């Protein structure tokens, strides 16, 4: 019974012109049918259009007229053709290329060159690699290996596979190039003058190798004018843009009995082989997603960087120069911000707004606290009270000092510049923070300079403060000169020293301690007594009594803290609308806002210019590298690297 099989490749009326001074018709109505397992040679003089025809068969050249069918898939019909993404997927998966020069990558070993397509296509099976190694042995040697010389041949091939291309002969390079084109098991192979640079013996070896592949079922298409290919089963001559059949040993042109079982319908399934199914899903990443694994991509990049050392040096130099410039500019911006923040830190409190109660007789002095905290930009609301206490200086003179109570996580603590020590250890600690100015007032100093050693020695030193209150029975009508007072003395250890305190103050103490002392001072009836242990470091005795003493309506004013200076004025307006009379120092330092804005825009402009210059340098280096590497990029693409990984080469 005779079975009719369809050709793998069908060309009808293929025409191709090149526009120079006038249209030059290079292919003039080419008709060609190629069946699975064919070994076809297309001969012709130089310039006859052989390479052009090969580029069309290899789905590289897409600008032509006519009909091209590949295993029942219409690649090109009239003026319509498959998407270039689909064509590139078909080429990557199904076509192996053999070049006039071996075009092996010089920075890879022979083994790495041969296995590269397998890695690009994700072939990880050890069995597949072993089978391919067996193919290498059988195809590299002339004829089958016998048992006796098999081991020696195996060692010889392993030695060759470990070498780099410059360490083997031209014929060996070409044979290994052919083996590389087989690595991903293509459906058919295209060869462009594969013996052009070889001597007569090597040419015959390459011809025999291709014949062997054809006999194993591979479809081979060679374009060459070399006489060695006259012995091929099917030979065409390309003259004046037209094909002429020179000879054919194919068993019938279309009706073949013994090839019925070899019909390529399943091998060439449009869905499984050419990705039409993927196209039907309209996957936008089809053909663009990298096909190679991350490790291989990294290795290729590193090899390329080492090989193109000039490009690497220029690119790294541009990146370092750009990074250095950006670092300098960032330092300048940071320095500007530090300067402005220092203005804030040194007592200006530009992000703080002061308010006092609207009604001092009310039980709740700040009934709008919850509303204030909801104002955009407000990050904290702290109620305040000050106290006046007595302390003796080193001259034994009594000095009256204003003290400020601070919570353990008070925003004010973050604005203090410590020259020694640090913040309070806890809200119950019997500690105090003093200013630099108070050091010379309270302690005798040898010389005029306060040294770091002297400051550090003050940390932990105790200072004794006294709180006075009128004796019970004293009224406001009592003559001040006749008023009698009683005092309570408390020792507080120095926790830290700050460069300066706010508004002429010299001392800060924990809020709980201040409230206990204020409660005692205001207790004219003498109901409360302070449970104090002079040797204690914190309020550890009768803690419940201390807590009770600290809970009384002490508020005299409040501080509203805003996240940044730009939001202070809007918050001030909102507080005014609530009936308060807010005070903010931002109006005394308006220049800070203007300076920060000017510096920000100036630095942004410089950063933009630097980024553009750096980008242009890197872009120029990349373009230079692409021009230097264009042949490599094209070769990678023909070996199966996806378009998404070689987009920079600009196509073929």
C-alpha positions in Angstrom: 0.0 0.0 0.0 1.3 3.4 -0.9 0.9 6.3 1.7 1.1 9.9 0.7 3.1 12.0 3.1 3.4 15.7 3.2 6.7 17.5 3.0 8.2 19.0 6.2 9.0 22.2 4.3 7.1 23.6 1.4 8.2 26.7 -0.5 6.1 28.1 -3.3 6.9 31.0 -5.5 9.4 32.6 -3.1 10.6 35.9 -4.3 13.2 38.2 -2.7 14.5 41.6 -3.9 17.2 43.8 -2.5 16.8 47.6 -2.9 20.1 49.2 -3.9 20.2 51.5 -6.9 17.4 49.5 -8.3 15.4 46.5 -7.2 17.6 43.4 -7.7 15.6 40.1 -7.8 17.8 37.6 -5.9 15.1 34.8 -5.7 12.7 34.5 -8.5 9.9 32.1 -7.9 11.5 29.4 -5.8 9.5 26.1 -5.4 11.0 23.5 -3.0 9.6 20.5 -1.1 11.7 18.9 1.6 10.7 15.7 3.4 11.7 14.3 6.7 15.2 12.6 6.5 16.2 14.4 3.3 19.8 15.4 2.7 19.5 18.4 0.3 22.4 20.4 -1.1 21.8 23.7 -2.8 24.7 24.7 -5.0 25.4 28.0 -6.6 28.1 30.6 -7.3 28.9 33.3 -4.7 26.1 35.9 -4.8 23.5 33.6 -6.4 21.2 33.8 -3.3 22.1 30.6 -1.5 22.5 32.3 1.9 19.3 34.4 1.3 17.4 31.2 0.7 18.9 29.7 3.8 17.9 32.7 5.9 14.3 32.3 4.7 14.3 28.6 5.6 15.8 29.4 9.0 13.1 32.0 9.8 15.7 34.8 10.0 14.7 36.7 6.9 11.0 37.7 7.1 10.8 40.2 4.2 9.9 38.2 1.1 7.0 37.2 -1.0 5.5 33.8 -1.5 4.3 30.8 0.5 6.2 29.0 3.2 4.7 26.1 5.1 6.6 24.2 7.9 5.0 20.9 8.9 1.5 22.2 8.1 2.0 25.5 9.8 1.7 28.5 7.4 4.8 30.5 8.2 4.3 33.0 5.4 1.4 33.3 3.0 1.2 36.2 0.5 1.7 39.3 2.5 0.8 37.7 5.9 3.1 35.8 8.2 3.2 34.4 11.7 4.1 36.7 14.5 7.9 37.2 14.8 7.6 35.9 18.4 6.1 32.6 17.2 8.6 32.3 14.4 11.5 32.8 16.8 10.1 30.1 19.1 9.9 27.7 16.2 13.4 28.5 15.1 14.8 28.2 18.7 13.1 24.8 19.3 13.2 23.1 15.9 16.2 24.4 13.8 19.9 23.7 14.2 22.4 25.9 12.5 25.8 25.0 11.1 28.0 27.9 10.0 30.8 28.5 7.5 33.1 29.1 10.5 32.6 26.9 13.5 31.7 30.0 15.6 32.5 28.3 18.9 32.7 30.6 21.9 36.4 31.0 22.6 35.8 31.6 26.3 34.0 28.2 26.7 35.5 24.8 26.6 34.4 22.5 23.8 32.1 20.6 26.2 30.6 23.9 27.4 30.0 24.9 23.8 28.3 21.7 22.9 26.1 21.5 26.0 25.2 25.2 25.9 22.0 24.6 23.8 21.0 21.9 26.2 21.3 24.3 29.1 19.6 27.1 27.3 16.6 24.8 26.6 16.6 23.4 30.1 17.5 19.9 29.3 18.6 18.5 32.7 18.2 14.8 32.3 21.5 12.9 32.9 20.2 10.2 30.6 19.7 12.7 27.8 23.3 14.0 28.3 24.7 10.4 28.4 22.9 9.6 25.1 24.2 12.7 23.6 27.7 11.8 24.7 27.3 8.5 23.0 26.3 10.4 19.9 29.4 12.5 20.2 31.6 9.4 20.3 29.9 7.8 17.3 29.8 10.9 15.2 33.3 12.2 16.0 35.0 9.0 15.1 35.0 7.5 11.6 32.7 4.5 11.9 31.6 2.4 14.8 34.0 1.8 17.7 35.1 -1.7 18.5 35.5 -3.0 22.1 39.3 -2.8 21.9 39.7 0.9 21.0 36.5 2.2 22.6 38.3 3.1 25.9 41.1 4.9 24.1 38.7 6.8 21.9 36.6 7.8 25.0 39.7 9.2 26.7 40.7 11.1 23.5 37.2 12.7 23.2 37.1 13.6 26.9 40.5 15.3 26.4 39.2 17.2 23.3 36.0 18.2 25.2 38.1 19.8 28.0 40.0 22.0 25.6 39.2 25.5 24.4 38.5 26.1 20.7 41.9 27.7 20.0 43.6 24.4 21.1 42.0 22.2 18.4 42.1 22.1 14.6 39.7 23.7 12.2 38.1 20.4 11.2 37.6 19.4 14.8 36.0 22.8 15.5 33.6 22.2 12.6 32.7 18.7 13.7 32.0 19.9 17.3 30.0 22.8 15.8 27.8 20.3 14.1 27.4 18.3 17.3 26.4 21.5 19.1 23.7 22.1 16.6 22.3 18.7 17.5 22.4 19.3 21.3 18.7 20.4 21.7 17.5 17.7 19.2 16.3 20.0 16.4 13.9 18.7 13.8 16.0 19.8 10.8 19.4 21.4 10.3 20.6 24.2 8.1 24.3 24.5 7.0 25.9 27.5 5.3 29.2 26.6 3.5 30.2 24.2 6.4 33.4 23.1 4.6 34.6 26.4 3.1 37.6 26.8 5.5 38.7 23.1 5.6 41.1 21.0 3.6 40.1 18.2 1.3 40.3 15.4 3.9 38.4 17.4 6.5 35.7 18.3 4.0 35.1 14.6 3.4 34.9 14.0 7.1 32.2 16.7 7.5 30.3 15.3 4.5 30.3 11.8 5.9 29.2 13.2 9.3 26.2 14.9 7.7 25.3 11.8 5.7 25.4 9.8 8.9 22.9 12.2 10.5 20.6 12.1 7.5 20.6 8.3 7.6 19.7 8.5 11.3 16.5 10.5 10.3 17.7 14.1 10.5 16.7 16.5 7.8 19.8 18.3 6.5 19.8 21.3 4.2 23.2 22.6 3.0 24.0 25.5 0.8 27.5 25.3 -0.7 29.3 25.3 -4.0 31.9 22.8 -2.7 32.3 19.8 -4.9 32.4 17.4 -2.0 28.6 17.8 -1.7 28.0 16.5 -5.3 27.6 13.1 -3.7 24.7 14.2 -1.6 21.4 12.3 -2.3 19.6 15.4 -3.5 21.3 18.3 -5.2 19.9 21.6 -6.6 21.5 24.3 -8.5 20.5 28.0 -7.9 20.9 30.1 -11.0 19.3 33.4 -11.9 17.2 33.2 -8.8 15.7 29.9 -9.7 16.2 26.3 -8.5 17.1 23.5 -10.9 17.1 19.9 -9.7 20.5 18.3 -10.5 19.9 14.9 -9.0 17.7 13.1 -6.6 17.9 9.7 -5.0 14.8 10.1 -3.0 12.4 7.0 -3.4 9.6 8.7 -5.3 8.9 12.4 -4.9 5.6 12.2 -3.1 4.4 8.6 -2.9 6.6 6.7 -0.5 5.8 3.2 0.9 8.5 2.7 3.5 8.4 6.2 4.9 4.8 6.0 5.9 5.8 5.1 9.5 8.1 8.1 9.6 5.5 10.7 8.8 6.3 13.7 11.0 2.7 14.5 11.9 3.3 13.9 15.6 6.8 15.3 15.7 5.7 18.4 14.0 2.5 18.9 15.9 1.7 22.7 15.6 0.6 22.7 19.3 3.5 20.8 20.9 6.3 21.8 18.6 5.7 25.4 17.5 3.9 27.0 20.4 0.6 27.8 18.5 -1.2 26.8 21.7 0.7 29.4 23.6 -0.2 32.0 21.0 -3.9 31.1 21.4 -3.7 31.9 25.1 -2.4 35.4 24.1 0.4 35.1 26.6 2.2 38.5 26.4 5.4 37.0 27.9 5.6 34.3 25.1 9.1 34.6 23.6 10.2 37.3 26.0 10.6 35.4 29.2 14.2 34.2 29.5 14.7 30.6 28.6 18.1 30.1 30.2 18.4 29.4 33.9 19.6 32.0 36.4 22.9 30.3 37.0 23.7 30.0 33.3 22.8 33.7 32.8 25.1 34.7 35.6 27.9 32.6 34.2 27.4 34.1 30.7 27.4 37.6 32.2 30.6 37.0 34.2 32.4 35.5 31.2 31.4 38.4 29.1 32.5 41.0 31.7 35.9 39.3 31.9 36.3 38.9 28.1 35.2 42.6 27.5 37.4 44.0 30.2 37.4 47.5 28.6 33.6 47.7 28.6 33.6 46.4 32.2 36.1 49.0 33.4 34.3 51.8 31.6 30.9 50.8 33.0 32.1 50.2 36.5 34.0 53.5 36.3 30.9 55.3 35.3 28.9 53.6 38.1 31.6 54.5 40.7 31.8 58.1 39.4 28.1 58.5 39.5 27.9 56.9 42.9 30.7 59.2 44.2 28.9 62.2 42.8 25.6 61.2 44.3 27.3 60.4 47.6 28.8 63.9 47.7 25.5 65.5 46.8 23.7 63.4 49.4 26.3 64.4 52.0 25.7 68.0 51.0 21.9 67.6 51.4 22.4 65.7 54.7 24.7 68.5 55.9 22.1 71.1 55.0 19.5 69.2 56.9 21.8 68.7 59.8 22.4 72.4 59.9 18.7 73.2 59.9 17.9 70.5 62.4 20.6 71.9 64.6 18.8 75.2 64.6 15.7 73.3 65.7 17.6 71.4 68.3 19.3 74.4 69.8 16.2 75.7 71.6 14.2 76.9 68.7 11.7 74.0 68.8 10.4 74.8 65.4 8.1 71.7 65.4 6.5 72.5 68.7 3.5 74.7 69.4 2.7 76.0 72.9 -0.9 76.5 74.2 -2.4 77.4 77.6 -5.8 76.4 78.9 -8.7 78.4 77.8 -10.3 78.3 81.2 -8.1 77.8 84.3 -11.1 77.3 86.5 -12.3 74.2 84.6 -11.8 70.7 85.9 -10.5 69.5 82.5 -8.1 72.2 81.3 -7.7 70.7 77.8 -11.0 69.2 76.8 -10.0 69.3 73.1 -7.0 67.0 73.5 -8.6 64.1 71.5 -9.5 66.6 68.7 -6.0 68.1 68.7 -4.4 64.7 68.3 -6.5 64.1 65.2 -5.2 67.2 63.4 -3.1 66.1 60.4 0.6 66.4 61.2 0.2 66.3 65.0 2.2 63.4 66.5 2.1 64.2 70.3 0.3 66.2 73.0 2.2 66.7 76.3 0.8 68.6 79.3 3.4 70.6 81.2 4.2 72.1 84.6 7.3 73.8 86.0 8.6 74.1 89.5 11.0 76.4 91.4 13.5 74.8 93.7 16.5 75.9 95.8 20.1 74.6 95.6 23.4 75.8 97.1 26.3 76.6 94.8 29.9 76.0 95.6 30.1 79.4 97.2 27.3 78.2 99.6 24.9 80.7 98.2 21.3 79.7 97.7 20.1 79.8 94.1 16.5 79.5 92.9 16.2 77.3 89.8 13.3 76.6 87.5 13.0 72.9 86.8 11.1 71.2 84.0 9.4 67.8 84.5 9.9 65.4 81.6 8.3 62.0 80.9 10.6 59.0 80.3 9.9 59.1 76.5 9.4 62.8 76.3 9.9 64.5 72.8 12.0 67.1 74.6 14.6 64.5 75.6 15.2 63.8 71.9 16.1 67.5 71.2 18.7 67.7 74.0 22.4 67.5 73.0 24.1 65.4 75.7 27.8 66.2 76.4 28.0 63.4 79.0 25.7 60.8 80.4 22.2 60.3 79.0 18.5 60.2 79.5 16.7 59.1 82.7 16.9 55.4 83.4 13.2 55.2 84.5 10.3 57.5 85.4 10.8 56.5 89.1 14.5 57.3 89.2 15.7 59.9 91.6 17.8 61.6 88.8 18.3 64.9 87.2 19.7 66.3 83.9 21.8 69.5 84.2 23.1 72.0 81.6 26.6 73.0 80.8 25.9 76.4 82.2 25.0 75.0 85.6 28.4 73.2 86.0 30.4 76.4 86.6 27.6 77.7 88.9 27.5 74.7 91.1 31.0 73.3 91.1 34.5 74.7 91.6 36.6 74.3 88.5 40.3 74.6 88.2 40.8 76.9 85.3 38.1 78.1 82.9 37.7 74.9 80.8 35.4 72.1 81.7 37.1 68.9 80.5 35.4 65.7 79.3 37.0 64.0 82.3 35.4 66.4 84.7 32.0 66.0 83.0 32.2 62.2 83.1 33.1 62.3 86.8 29.9 64.3 87.5 27.7 61.5 86.2 26.2 59.8 89.3 27.1 62.6 91.6 24.2 63.7 93.9 22.8 67.3 94.1 20.6 68.3 97.0 17.5 70.4 96.2 15.0 72.0 98.6 11.3 72.7 98.1 9.6 75.3 100.4 6.0 75.7 101.4 4.2 78.0 103.7 3.5 76.6 107.2 -0.1 75.7 107.9 -2.2 78.7 108.8 -0.4 81.1 106.6 -2.7 83.1 104.3 -2.3 85.3 101.3 -2.9 88.3 103.6 0.1 87.4 105.7 3.0 89.9 105.4 5.6 88.1 103.2 8.3 89.1 105.6 6.5 87.4 108.4 5.6 84.2 106.5 7.1 81.0 107.8 8.2 78.2 105.5 9.1 74.6 105.9 11.4 72.8 103.5 11.8 69.3 102.1 15.2 68.3 100.8 15.8 65.6 98.2 19.0 64.3 96.7 19.0 63.6 92.9 21.9 62.0 91.1 23.1 63.5 87.8 22.0 61.3 84.9 23.3 63.5 82.1 24.7 66.8 81.0 23.3 68.7 78.1 24.8 71.5 76.0 22.0 73.8 76.9 18.5 73.8 78.4 15.5 75.6 77.0 14.6 79.2 77.8 17.3 79.8 80.5 16.5 76.6 82.4 19.3 74.6 83.8 17.6 71.4 85.1 15.3 68.6 84.0 13.9 66.0 86.3 11.5 63.0 85.8 7.9 64.2 85.7 6.8 61.9 88.5 9.4 63.4 90.9 8.4 66.9 90.0 4.7 66.1 90.6 5.4 64.6 94.0 7.4 67.7 95.0 4.7 70.0 93.6 1.9 68.1 95.4 3.8 68.5 98.7 4.5 72.2 98.0 0.8 73.0 97.3 -0.4 71.0 100.3 -1.0 73.9 102.7 -2.9 71.7 105.1 0.1 69.4 105.5 -1.9 66.3 104.8 0.7 64.6 102.6 4.2 63.6 103.6 6.7 62.3 101.1 7.9 58.7 101.8 11.6 59.4 100.9 14.7 57.2 101.6 17.8 59.3 101.1 19.8 56.2 100.2 17.4 55.1 97.5 18.0 55.5 93.8 14.3 55.5 92.9 10.9 55.8 94.4 10.8 52.3 95.7 9.1 52.9 99.1 5.3 53.2 99.4 5.0 53.2 95.6 1.2 53.4 95.8 1.5 56.6 97.9 3.8 58.1 95.3 1.5 57.3 92.5 -1.4 58.9 94.4 0.6 62.1 95.1 1.4 62.4 91.4 -2.2 62.2 90.3 -3.6 65.7 90.7 -4.6 68.5 88.2 -1.1 69.9 87.7 -1.3 71.2 84.1 -0.2 74.8 83.4 0.3 74.6 79.7 0.7 72.0 76.9 3.0 71.3 74.0 1.7 70.1 70.7 4.3 68.4 68.6 4.2 68.3 64.8 5.9 65.9 62.5 7.8 68.5 60.4 8.2 72.2 60.1 6.1 72.4 56.9 3.0 71.4 58.9 3.4 73.8 61.8 1.5 76.7 60.3 -1.5 74.6 59.2 -1.7 73.2 62.8 -1.5 76.7 64.3 -4.4 77.7 62.1 -6.4 74.7 63.3 -5.6 75.3 67.0 -6.7 79.0 66.6 -10.0 77.8 65.2 -10.5 75.7 68.3 -10.2 78.9 70.5 -6.6 78.6 71.6 -3.9 81.2 71.3 -1.0 79.0 70.0 2.6 80.2 70.0 5.2 78.8 67.6 8.7 79.9 67.0 8.4 79.0 63.3 7.5 82.6 62.5 10.9 83.7 63.9 12.7 81.1 61.7 10.8 81.3 58.5 14.1 81.4 56.7 14.7 77.8 57.7 11.8 76.7 55.6 12.9 78.8 52.6 16.5 77.6 52.9 15.4 73.9 53.1 13.2 74.2 50.1 15.8 76.1 48.0 18.5 73.5 49.0 16.2 70.6 48.1 15.3 71.9 44.6 18.9 72.9 43.9 20.2 69.4 44.9 17.4 67.7 43.0 18.5 69.6 39.9 22.2 68.6 40.3 21.2 64.9 41.0 19.1 64.9 37.8 22.0 66.3 35.8 24.5 63.8 37.3 22.0 60.9 36.7 21.5 61.9 33.1 25.3 62.2 32.4 25.9 58.9 34.2 23.1 57.2 32.2 24.5 58.5 28.9 27.9 57.2 29.7 26.6 53.8 30.7 24.3 53.7 27.6 27.2 54.6 25.4 29.3 51.9 26.9 26.5 49.4 26.5 26.0 50.4 22.8 29.7 50.0 22.2 29.6 46.6 23.9 26.6 45.5 21.8 28.4 46.5 18.6 31.5 44.5 19.8 29.3 41.5 20.8 26.7 41.6 18.0 28.0 38.3 16.4 27.9 36.6 19.8 24.4 37.9 20.5 23.1 36.6 17.2 24.8 33.3 17.8 23.2 33.0 21.2 19.8 33.7 19.6 20.3 31.1 16.9 21.2 28.6 19.6 17.9 29.2 21.3 18.2 32.1 23.7 14.8 33.9 23.7 14.2 37.4 22.3 13.7 38.8 25.7 17.3 37.9 26.6 18.9 39.4 23.4 16.7 42.4 22.7 19.6 44.8 22.8 21.1 43.4 19.6 18.3 45.0 17.6 17.3 41.9 15.7 19.0 40.4 12.7 
